[in-house]
Amino acid sequence: MPYLITIFIYLLILFVFGLYLTKRLKKKEDFLVAGRTLTAPVLVGTLLATWMGSGDIFSVSDLSYNHGYSSLIGSAGGWVGIIIVFFIAGRVRAFGQFTVPDILEARYNKWARILATITTIIAYVTIVSYQFRGGGWVLSIITEGKISIHAGIIIVAIFVITYTLLAGMISVAYLDIFNGIIMIVGVFVALPFLIHQVGGMDYIIANVTPRQHSFLGNMTLTQAMGYFFPTLLLALGMGNMYQRFFSARDEKEAKKSVIGWVVGVILLGIALQSLAVIGSSYFKGLEAEESGKIILLVAHKGVPVIVGCALLTAIVAIIISTANSFLLVPATNVIRDIYQRFINPDLPDKKMILYSRLTVIILGFIAYSLISFFPRILDAAYAAYTIYGAGITPALISVFFWKRATASGGVSSMIGGMATTVIWEAANKILGHLPLGIPTVYPALICSLSLLIGISLLTPRPSPDKWKPFFKKSE
């Protein structure tokens, strides 16, 4: 009961503040990019809360339980990506638009905008779906089954959808500061208590899941890199990140925020994986579908109740902040990048906000209906990372680093990366295993890069007005 009460109080606080922030919602910039007023500390909080999601609580925990700290290989892809992002954050803000498709159309053509929107919807709605599943698991475990997983999923889905449509980016960004603090406190307070509870470091070392290799754990190098690259590609191309840079007060604030973001992600990532690794020494022999719940078990049964309440609140904060962010971005894409761009260019701000809210509801329902497609969160996470990373990231990063990239090359890259991912994952579903045992990211990324580079080199150079806006030095 104390766990449920604590989470209820947390969700009530979020809802009340979200309702209050709707008073500041005056124009589309407020809903989509928080009025372009965010400072570096606010950006750090919202970037950190967005990046840390159910993938870290469940899929990375799944890896950590079975492979120990070798699972950091997957997380490291994100860290490397964020470090690279530091060099383009100022230029993204200087461009001053709203979405990743805005960037891609300006650099390539309208087809790039359409493809980016389609890819984002597929990937992000999948990510939202497993946030719902993770939230359902939390409610089921803390009530010891009195709330079924299915009922828990519905409760979380309703809350996320309602919270997201209240005030858009304003509510998401400012309340993510609160979420970020809860995450840090909950996770780092729990660690020493868990170490003491399981019997100290000697017991942990003797009882963690056995590993075949000190660096790779129980993975092959091919498998390990199959986790590294999707995370790297997602970090480099994540639409949520670009939307937050567009929300920054200026270029300097956007760039400064990346420093705090990468430090926070590394520290929190290691701490979460430590909870899973230590938990594996205490909760032994979990099946594949259960090992992803290890941090939930730690919070519920591995630490004192008051500490468990703090950790469970942190877990819910991670789930909610990621879900609403990944729901807001594709809703923005649908209304701004499809409806306004091609159907109703003179769409008034009030109607844009209304239509964006309606789209949040529709996409939330689609996310809920996708839950059964990926029974294991680990599989859903990396499939979503790959379809977005291979479908968008190579063409997007070329905007800022390669003047020679052409419209034909960029569009072909996006089609090839997305199509290869869908085909490979469909084959995996039909066959019951990945074709040739090869992770999807390899064929998808090879196809995307080959088309981008090959077709760009075979087609005429783009005119300078296409690439110059993205190569201006930021302040």
TAPEMO-V853894 format. One record per backbone hydrogen bond with DSSP energy under -0.5 kcal/mol. NH is the residue of the N-H (numbers start at 1). CO is the residue of the C=O. E is the energy in kcal/mol with one decimal. If there is no record, write none. Layout:
[[NH CO E] [NH CO E]]
This chain:
[[5 1 -2.5] [6 2 -2.3] [7 3 -2.2] [8 4 -2.3] [9 5 -2.5] [10 6 -2.1] [11 7 -2.7] [12 8 -2.3] [13 9 -2.2] [14 10 -2.2] [15 11 -2.4] [16 12 -2.6] [17 13 -2.3] [18 14 -2.4] [19 15 -2.4] [20 16 -2.2] [21 17 -2.3] [22 18 -0.7] [22 19 -0.6] [23 20 -1.5] [24 21 -1.5] [25 22 -1.4] [26 24 -1.1] [30 27 -1.0] [31 27 -1.4] [32 28 -3.0] [33 29 -2.1] [34 30 -1.0] [35 29 -2.7] [36 33 -2.5] [37 34 -0.9] [38 247 -2.2] [43 39 -2.6] [44 40 -2.9] [45 41 -1.9] [46 42 -2.4] [47 43 -2.9] [48 44 -2.5] [49 45 -2.4] [50 46 -1.8] [51 47 -2.4] [52 48 -2.3] [53 51 -0.8] [56 53 -1.4] [57 53 -1.6] [58 54 -3.4] [59 54 -0.9] [60 55 -3.4] [62 58 -2.0] [63 59 -2.0] [64 60 -3.0] [65 61 -2.8] [66 62 -1.5] [67 63 -2.6] [68 64 -1.9] [70 67 -1.3] [71 68 -1.8] [72 69 -1.8] [73 70 -2.0] [74 71 -1.1] [75 71 -1.2] [76 72 -2.8] [77 73 -0.8] [77 74 -0.8] [78 74 -0.7] [78 75 -0.9] [79 75 -1.6] [80 76 -2.6] [81 77 -2.1] [82 78 -2.4] [83 79 -2.0] [84 80 -2.0] [85 81 -1.9] [86 82 -1.1] [86 83 -0.5] [87 84 -1.5] [88 85 -2.0] [89 85 -1.5] [92 88 -2.3] [93 89 -2.0] [94 90 -2.1] [95 91 -1.4] [96 92 -1.0] [96 93 -0.5] [103 99 -1.2] [104 100 -2.2] [105 101 -2.3] [106 102 -1.9] [107 103 -1.9] [108 104 -2.7] [112 109 -0.7] [113 109 -1.2] [114 110 -2.1] [115 111 -2.7] [116 112 -2.4] [117 113 -2.1] [118 114 -2.3] [119 115 -2.7] [120 116 -2.5] [121 117 -2.3] [122 118 -2.2] [123 119 -2.6] [124 120 -3.0] [125 121 -2.1] [126 122 -1.4] [127 123 -2.0] [128 124 -2.7] [129 125 -1.9] [130 126 -1.5] [131 127 -1.0] [132 128 -2.1] [133 129 -1.8] [134 130 -2.0] [135 131 -2.5] [136 132 -2.2] [137 133 -2.2] [138 134 -2.0] [139 135 -2.1] [140 136 -2.2] [141 137 -2.7] [142 138 -2.5] [143 139 -1.1] [144 141 -1.3] [145 140 -3.0] [146 143 -1.6] [148 146 -0.7] [152 148 -2.8] [153 149 -2.4] [154 150 -1.9] [155 151 -2.3] [156 152 -2.5] [157 153 -2.6] [158 154 -2.5] [159 155 -2.2] [160 156 -2.8] [161 157 -2.4] [162 158 -2.2] [163 159 -2.9] [164 160 -2.5] [165 161 -1.9] [166 162 -0.7] [166 163 -0.5] [167 163 -0.7] [168 164 -1.2] [169 31 -3.2] [170 30 -0.6] [170 167 -1.3] [172 168 -2.2] [173 169 -3.0] [174 170 -1.9] [175 171 -1.8] [176 172 -1.0] [177 173 -0.6] [177 174 -0.9] [178 174 -0.7] [179 175 -2.3] [180 176 -2.8] [181 177 -2.0] [182 178 -2.1] [183 179 -2.5] [184 180 -2.3] [185 181 -2.5] [186 182 -2.7] [187 183 -2.4] [188 184 -2.1] [189 185 -2.1] [190 186 -1.3] [191 187 -1.3] [192 188 -0.7] [193 189 -0.8] [194 190 -2.4] [195 191 -2.3] [196 192 -2.0] [197 193 -2.5] [198 194 -2.3] [199 195 -0.8] [199 196 -0.6] [200 195 -2.6] [204 200 -1.9] [205 201 -2.7] [206 202 -1.7] [207 203 -1.3] [207 204 -0.7] [208 204 -1.5] [213 217 -1.4] [217 213 -1.6] [219 216 -2.0] [224 220 -2.6] [225 221 -2.6] [226 222 -1.2] [227 223 -0.7] [227 224 -1.2] [228 224 -1.7] [229 225 -2.4] [231 227 -1.1] [232 228 -2.2] [233 229 -2.8] [234 230 -2.2] [235 231 -2.3] [236 232 -2.0] [237 233 -1.6] [238 234 -1.5] [242 238 -1.7] [243 239 -2.5] [244 240 -1.7] [245 241 -2.2] [246 242 -2.3] [247 243 -0.8] [248 244 -0.6] [248 245 -1.0] [249 38 -2.9] [254 250 -1.7] [255 251 -2.2] [256 252 -2.7] [257 253 -1.8] [258 254 -0.7] [258 255 -0.8] [259 255 -0.6] [259 256 -0.9] [260 256 -1.1] [261 257 -2.0] [262 258 -2.5] [263 259 -1.8] [264 260 -2.3] [265 261 -2.6] [266 262 -2.2] [267 263 -2.3] [268 264 -2.6] [269 265 -2.5] [270 266 -2.3] [271 267 -2.1] [272 268 -2.7] [273 269 -2.1] [274 270 -2.0] [275 271 -1.8] [276 272 -1.7] [277 273 -2.7] [278 274 -2.8] [279 275 -2.1] [280 276 -1.6] [281 277 -0.6] [281 278 -1.3] [282 278 -0.5] [282 279 -1.1] [283 279 -3.2] [284 282 -0.9] [290 287 -1.3] [291 287 -2.3] [292 288 -0.6] [293 290 -2.1] [294 291 -1.4] [297 293 -2.2] [298 294 -2.3] [299 295 -2.3] [300 296 -2.3] [301 297 -3.0] [302 297 -0.7] [302 298 -1.8] [303 298 -0.6] [308 304 -3.0] [309 305 -2.6] [310 306 -1.6] [311 307 -2.5] [312 308 -2.9] [313 309 -2.1] [314 310 -1.8] [315 311 -2.4] [316 312 -2.5] [317 313 -2.5] [318 314 -2.3] [319 315 -2.3] [320 316 -3.0] [321 317 -2.3] [322 318 -1.6] [323 319 -2.5] [324 320 -2.6] [325 321 -1.3] [326 322 -2.7] [327 323 -1.0] [328 324 -2.0] [329 325 -1.8] [330 326 -0.6] [331 327 -1.2] [332 328 -2.3] [333 329 -2.3] [334 330 -2.6] [335 331 -1.9] [336 332 -2.9] [337 332 -0.6] [337 333 -1.6] [338 333 -0.7] [338 334 -0.8] [339 334 -2.4] [340 335 -3.3] [341 336 -0.9] [342 338 -2.3] [343 338 -0.6] [343 339 -2.0] [344 339 -2.9] [347 344 -1.4] [352 348 -2.3] [353 349 -2.4] [354 350 -2.2] [355 351 -3.1] [356 352 -2.3] [357 353 -2.0] [358 354 -2.1] [359 355 -2.2] [360 356 -2.0] [361 357 -1.7] [362 358 -2.0] [363 359 -3.0] [364 360 -2.2] [365 361 -2.0] [366 362 -2.0] [367 363 -2.6] [368 364 -2.0] [369 365 -2.0] [370 366 -1.1] [370 367 -0.6] [371 368 -1.1] [373 370 -1.9] [374 370 -0.6] [374 371 -0.6] [375 373 -0.6] [377 375 -0.5] [379 376 -0.5] [380 376 -1.8] [381 377 -2.9] [382 378 -1.9] [383 379 -1.8] [384 380 -2.3] [385 381 -2.6] [386 382 -1.8] [387 383 -2.4] [388 384 -1.9] [389 385 -3.0] [390 386 -3.1] [391 386 -0.5] [391 387 -1.0] [392 388 -2.3] [393 388 -1.1] [394 389 -0.7] [396 392 -2.4] [397 393 -3.3] [398 394 -1.6] [399 395 -0.7] [399 396 -0.9] [400 396 -0.6] [400 397 -1.0] [401 397 -1.3] [402 398 -2.3] [405 402 -1.1] [410 406 -2.8] [411 407 -2.7] [412 408 -2.2] [413 409 -2.2] [414 410 -1.9] [415 411 -2.4] [416 412 -2.8] [417 413 -2.6] [418 414 -2.0] [419 415 -2.7] [420 416 -2.3] [421 417 -1.7] [422 418 -2.3] [423 419 -2.5] [424 420 -2.6] [425 421 -2.6] [426 422 -2.3] [427 423 -2.4] [428 424 -2.0] [429 425 -2.1] [430 426 -2.4] [431 427 -3.3] [432 428 -1.8] [437 434 -2.4] [438 435 -2.0] [442 439 -1.4] [443 439 -0.6] [444 440 -2.0] [445 441 -2.6] [446 442 -2.4] [447 443 -2.3] [448 444 -2.3] [449 445 -2.8] [450 446 -2.4] [451 447 -2.2] [452 448 -2.2] [453 449 -2.8] [454 450 -2.5] [455 451 -1.8] [456 452 -1.4] [457 453 -2.1] [458 454 -1.2] [459 455 -0.9] [459 456 -0.5] [466 463 -2.2] [467 463 -0.7] [467 464 -0.5] [468 464 -2.8] [470 467 -1.4] [471 468 -1.5]]
